[in-house]
Amino acid sequence: MSDYRVMMFQECPRCKAHEPDHAFVNCSFDVKEREGKVVQIFECTRCKHTW
């Protein structure tokens, strides 16, 4: 697998859009390799939005 940096504390953009002062950072993430690139996928544990 390639070199990559894991971003661990991302805020959910959907929750943040509805609640500007929202600071919920309990998002899970997965790291996958797709077409030779490492992709990090986040999922909000509150609203289940993925990005």
Jmol script that loads the backbone (N, CA, C; Angstrom):
load data "model"
ATOM      1  N   MET A   1       0.846  -1.178   0.000  1.00  0.00           N
ATOM      2  CA  MET A   1       0.000   0.000   0.000  1.00  0.00           C
ATOM      3  C   MET A   1       0.891   1.241   0.000  1.00  0.00           C
ATOM      4  N   SER A   2       0.420   2.293  -0.545  1.00  0.00           N
ATOM      5  CA  SER A   2       1.164   3.547  -0.673  1.00  0.00           C
ATOM      6  C   SER A   2       1.284   4.275   0.652  1.00  0.00           C
ATOM      7  N   ASP A   3       2.124   5.301   0.662  1.00  0.00           N
ATOM      8  CA  ASP A   3       2.207   6.174   1.830  1.00  0.00           C
ATOM      9  C   ASP A   3       0.942   7.016   1.910  1.00  0.00           C
ATOM     10  N   TYR A   4       0.458   7.248   3.105  1.00  0.00           N
ATOM     11  CA  TYR A   4      -0.736   8.064   3.283  1.00  0.00           C
ATOM     12  C   TYR A   4      -0.756   8.647   4.684  1.00  0.00           C
ATOM     13  N   ARG A   5      -1.554   9.666   4.862  1.00  0.00           N
ATOM     14  CA  ARG A   5      -1.780  10.270   6.173  1.00  0.00           C
ATOM     15  C   ARG A   5      -3.227  10.033   6.554  1.00  0.00           C
ATOM     16  N   VAL A   6      -3.433   9.530   7.746  1.00  0.00           N
ATOM     17  CA  VAL A   6      -4.789   9.265   8.221  1.00  0.00           C
ATOM     18  C   VAL A   6      -5.292  10.492   8.961  1.00  0.00           C
ATOM     19  N   MET A   7      -6.451  11.001   8.537  1.00  0.00           N
ATOM     20  CA  MET A   7      -7.106  12.122   9.211  1.00  0.00           C
ATOM     21  C   MET A   7      -8.150  11.514  10.141  1.00  0.00           C
ATOM     22  N   MET A   8      -7.955  11.682  11.439  1.00  0.00           N
ATOM     23  CA  MET A   8      -8.807  10.971  12.390  1.00  0.00           C
ATOM     24  C   MET A   8      -9.986  11.770  12.924  1.00  0.00           C
ATOM     25  N   PHE A   9      -9.876  13.060  13.015  1.00  0.00           N
ATOM     26  CA  PHE A   9     -10.905  13.839  13.699  1.00  0.00           C
ATOM     27  C   PHE A   9     -11.600  14.796  12.743  1.00  0.00           C
ATOM     28  N   GLN A  10     -12.385  14.261  11.848  1.00  0.00           N
ATOM     29  CA  GLN A  10     -13.140  15.064  10.901  1.00  0.00           C
ATOM     30  C   GLN A  10     -14.545  15.307  11.438  1.00  0.00           C
ATOM     31  N   GLU A  11     -15.068  16.504  11.197  1.00  0.00           N
ATOM     32  CA  GLU A  11     -16.454  16.795  11.566  1.00  0.00           C
ATOM     33  C   GLU A  11     -17.355  16.459  10.388  1.00  0.00           C
ATOM     34  N   CYS A  12     -18.515  15.965  10.678  1.00  0.00           N
ATOM     35  CA  CYS A  12     -19.472  15.611   9.636  1.00  0.00           C
ATOM     36  C   CYS A  12     -19.971  16.883   8.953  1.00  0.00           C
ATOM     37  N   PRO A  13     -19.805  16.999   7.628  1.00  0.00           N
ATOM     38  CA  PRO A  13     -20.266  18.206   6.944  1.00  0.00           C
ATOM     39  C   PRO A  13     -21.789  18.357   6.966  1.00  0.00           C
ATOM     40  N   ARG A  14     -22.527  17.250   6.984  1.00  0.00           N
ATOM     41  CA  ARG A  14     -23.990  17.319   7.022  1.00  0.00           C
ATOM     42  C   ARG A  14     -24.466  17.840   8.379  1.00  0.00           C
ATOM     43  N   CYS A  15     -23.928  17.296   9.475  1.00  0.00           N
ATOM     44  CA  CYS A  15     -24.303  17.771  10.817  1.00  0.00           C
ATOM     45  C   CYS A  15     -23.878  19.222  10.991  1.00  0.00           C
ATOM     46  N   LYS A  16     -22.703  19.572  10.490  1.00  0.00           N
ATOM     47  CA  LYS A  16     -22.174  20.932  10.618  1.00  0.00           C
ATOM     48  C   LYS A  16     -23.047  21.928   9.844  1.00  0.00           C
ATOM     49  N   ALA A  17     -23.599  21.520   8.699  1.00  0.00           N
ATOM     50  CA  ALA A  17     -24.448  22.408   7.899  1.00  0.00           C
ATOM     51  C   ALA A  17     -25.745  22.751   8.625  1.00  0.00           C
ATOM     52  N   HIS A  18     -26.281  21.805   9.376  1.00  0.00           N
ATOM     53  CA  HIS A  18     -27.536  22.028  10.095  1.00  0.00           C
ATOM     54  C   HIS A  18     -27.333  22.663  11.462  1.00  0.00           C
ATOM     55  N   GLU A  19     -26.147  22.469  12.026  1.00  0.00           N
ATOM     56  CA  GLU A  19     -25.833  23.013  13.346  1.00  0.00           C
ATOM     57  C   GLU A  19     -24.439  23.634  13.291  1.00  0.00           C
ATOM     58  N   PRO A  20     -24.322  24.908  12.924  1.00  0.00           N
ATOM     59  CA  PRO A  20     -23.010  25.546  12.743  1.00  0.00           C
ATOM     60  C   PRO A  20     -22.075  25.447  13.949  1.00  0.00           C
ATOM     61  N   ASP A  21     -22.617  25.388  15.156  1.00  0.00           N
ATOM     62  CA  ASP A  21     -21.773  25.283  16.346  1.00  0.00           C
ATOM     63  C   ASP A  21     -21.486  23.830  16.731  1.00  0.00           C
ATOM     64  N   HIS A  22     -21.940  22.922  15.901  1.00  0.00           N
ATOM     65  CA  HIS A  22     -21.804  21.493  16.181  1.00  0.00           C
ATOM     66  C   HIS A  22     -20.335  21.071  16.143  1.00  0.00           C
ATOM     67  N   ALA A  23     -19.888  20.339  17.135  1.00  0.00           N
ATOM     68  CA  ALA A  23     -18.503  19.880  17.190  1.00  0.00           C
ATOM     69  C   ALA A  23     -18.447  18.375  17.441  1.00  0.00           C
ATOM     70  N   PHE A  24     -19.333  17.645  16.814  1.00  0.00           N
ATOM     71  CA  PHE A  24     -19.388  16.196  16.969  1.00  0.00           C
ATOM     72  C   PHE A  24     -18.323  15.574  16.080  1.00  0.00           C
ATOM     73  N   VAL A  25     -17.334  14.961  16.672  1.00  0.00           N
ATOM     74  CA  VAL A  25     -16.229  14.424  15.874  1.00  0.00           C
ATOM     75  C   VAL A  25     -16.104  12.902  15.992  1.00  0.00           C
ATOM     76  N   ASN A  26     -17.151  12.237  16.418  1.00  0.00           N
ATOM     77  CA  ASN A  26     -17.103  10.778  16.520  1.00  0.00           C
ATOM     78  C   ASN A  26     -17.477  10.142  15.191  1.00  0.00           C
ATOM     79  N   CYS A  27     -16.592  10.295  14.239  1.00  0.00           N
ATOM     80  CA  CYS A  27     -16.800   9.727  12.918  1.00  0.00           C
ATOM     81  C   CYS A  27     -15.849   8.555  12.726  1.00  0.00           C
ATOM     82  N   SER A  28     -16.373   7.465  12.229  1.00  0.00           N
ATOM     83  CA  SER A  28     -15.515   6.324  11.934  1.00  0.00           C
ATOM     84  C   SER A  28     -14.903   6.530  10.556  1.00  0.00           C
ATOM     85  N   PHE A  29     -13.840   5.792  10.275  1.00  0.00           N
ATOM     86  CA  PHE A  29     -13.236   5.905   8.958  1.00  0.00           C
ATOM     87  C   PHE A  29     -12.669   4.566   8.524  1.00  0.00           C
ATOM     88  N   ASP A  30     -12.497   4.441   7.231  1.00  0.00           N
ATOM     89  CA  ASP A  30     -11.919   3.252   6.632  1.00  0.00           C
ATOM     90  C   ASP A  30     -10.904   3.721   5.600  1.00  0.00           C
ATOM     91  N   VAL A  31      -9.821   3.003   5.453  1.00  0.00           N
ATOM     92  CA  VAL A  31      -8.799   3.332   4.462  1.00  0.00           C
ATOM     93  C   VAL A  31      -8.781   2.207   3.445  1.00  0.00           C
ATOM     94  N   LYS A  32      -8.986   2.562   2.169  1.00  0.00           N
ATOM     95  CA  LYS A  32      -9.022   1.569   1.097  1.00  0.00           C
ATOM     96  C   LYS A  32      -8.122   2.013  -0.040  1.00  0.00           C
ATOM     97  N   GLU A  33      -7.672   1.049  -0.805  1.00  0.00           N
ATOM     98  CA  GLU A  33      -6.891   1.361  -1.995  1.00  0.00           C
ATOM     99  C   GLU A  33      -7.791   1.161  -3.206  1.00  0.00           C
ATOM    100  N   ARG A  34      -7.897   2.205  -4.021  1.00  0.00           N
ATOM    101  CA  ARG A  34      -8.726   2.163  -5.228  1.00  0.00           C
ATOM    102  C   ARG A  34      -7.928   2.707  -6.395  1.00  0.00           C
ATOM    103  N   GLU A  35      -7.790   1.906  -7.408  1.00  0.00           N
ATOM    104  CA  GLU A  35      -7.078   2.301  -8.627  1.00  0.00           C
ATOM    105  C   GLU A  35      -5.688   2.845  -8.319  1.00  0.00           C
ATOM    106  N   GLY A  36      -4.992   2.201  -7.391  1.00  0.00           N
ATOM    107  CA  GLY A  36      -3.636   2.601  -7.047  1.00  0.00           C
ATOM    108  C   GLY A  36      -3.534   3.793  -6.118  1.00  0.00           C
ATOM    109  N   LYS A  37      -4.660   4.324  -5.661  1.00  0.00           N
ATOM    110  CA  LYS A  37      -4.659   5.462  -4.740  1.00  0.00           C
ATOM    111  C   LYS A  37      -5.288   5.041  -3.417  1.00  0.00           C
ATOM    112  N   VAL A  38      -4.770   5.596  -2.339  1.00  0.00           N
ATOM    113  CA  VAL A  38      -5.331   5.326  -1.021  1.00  0.00           C
ATOM    114  C   VAL A  38      -6.428   6.348  -0.750  1.00  0.00           C
ATOM    115  N   VAL A  39      -7.613   5.855  -0.407  1.00  0.00           N
ATOM    116  CA  VAL A  39      -8.772   6.709  -0.170  1.00  0.00           C
ATOM    117  C   VAL A  39      -9.253   6.483   1.258  1.00  0.00           C
ATOM    118  N   GLN A  40      -9.512   7.565   1.953  1.00  0.00           N
ATOM    119  CA  GLN A  40     -10.048   7.480   3.311  1.00  0.00           C
ATOM    120  C   GLN A  40     -11.522   7.860   3.260  1.00  0.00           C
ATOM    121  N   ILE A  41     -12.368   6.991   3.770  1.00  0.00           N
ATOM    122  CA  ILE A  41     -13.815   7.198   3.751  1.00  0.00           C
ATOM    123  C   ILE A  41     -14.297   7.364   5.189  1.00  0.00           C
ATOM    124  N   PHE A  42     -15.015   8.455   5.437  1.00  0.00           N
ATOM    125  CA  PHE A  42     -15.542   8.741   6.770  1.00  0.00           C
ATOM    126  C   PHE A  42     -17.024   8.408   6.830  1.00  0.00           C
ATOM    127  N   GLU A  43     -17.499   8.039   8.020  1.00  0.00           N
ATOM    128  CA  GLU A  43     -18.929   7.859   8.261  1.00  0.00           C
ATOM    129  C   GLU A  43     -19.264   8.459   9.617  1.00  0.00           C
ATOM    130  N   CYS A  44     -20.259   9.334   9.631  1.00  0.00           N
ATOM    131  CA  CYS A  44     -20.710   9.954  10.873  1.00  0.00           C
ATOM    132  C   CYS A  44     -21.501   8.920  11.673  1.00  0.00           C
ATOM    133  N   THR A  45     -21.138   8.734  12.929  1.00  0.00           N
ATOM    134  CA  THR A  45     -21.860   7.772  13.759  1.00  0.00           C
ATOM    135  C   THR A  45     -23.197   8.323  14.234  1.00  0.00           C
ATOM    136  N   ARG A  46     -23.414   9.609  14.010  1.00  0.00           N
ATOM    137  CA  ARG A  46     -24.674  10.238  14.416  1.00  0.00           C
ATOM    138  C   ARG A  46     -25.733  10.140  13.312  1.00  0.00           C
ATOM    139  N   CYS A  47     -25.387  10.586  12.091  1.00  0.00           N
ATOM    140  CA  CYS A  47     -26.387  10.626  11.009  1.00  0.00           C
ATOM    141  C   CYS A  47     -26.104   9.617   9.890  1.00  0.00           C
ATOM    142  N   LYS A  48     -24.997   8.887   9.992  1.00  0.00           N
ATOM    143  CA  LYS A  48     -24.612   7.839   9.030  1.00  0.00           C
ATOM    144  C   LYS A  48     -24.218   8.377   7.656  1.00  0.00           C
ATOM    145  N   HIS A  49     -23.963   9.677   7.540  1.00  0.00           N
ATOM    146  CA  HIS A  49     -23.502  10.277   6.285  1.00  0.00           C
ATOM    147  C   HIS A  49     -22.072   9.811   6.005  1.00  0.00           C
ATOM    148  N   THR A  50     -21.768   9.466   4.755  1.00  0.00           N
ATOM    149  CA  THR A  50     -20.403   9.089   4.373  1.00  0.00           C
ATOM    150  C   THR A  50     -19.844  10.111   3.400  1.00  0.00           C
ATOM    151  N   TRP A  51     -18.552  10.338   3.499  1.00  0.00           N
ATOM    152  CA  TRP A  51     -17.856  11.243   2.586  1.00  0.00           C
ATOM    153  C   TRP A  51     -16.414  10.846   2.477  1.00  0.00           C
TER     154      TRP A  51
END
end "model"
wireframe off; spacefill off
backbone 0.3
color backbone group
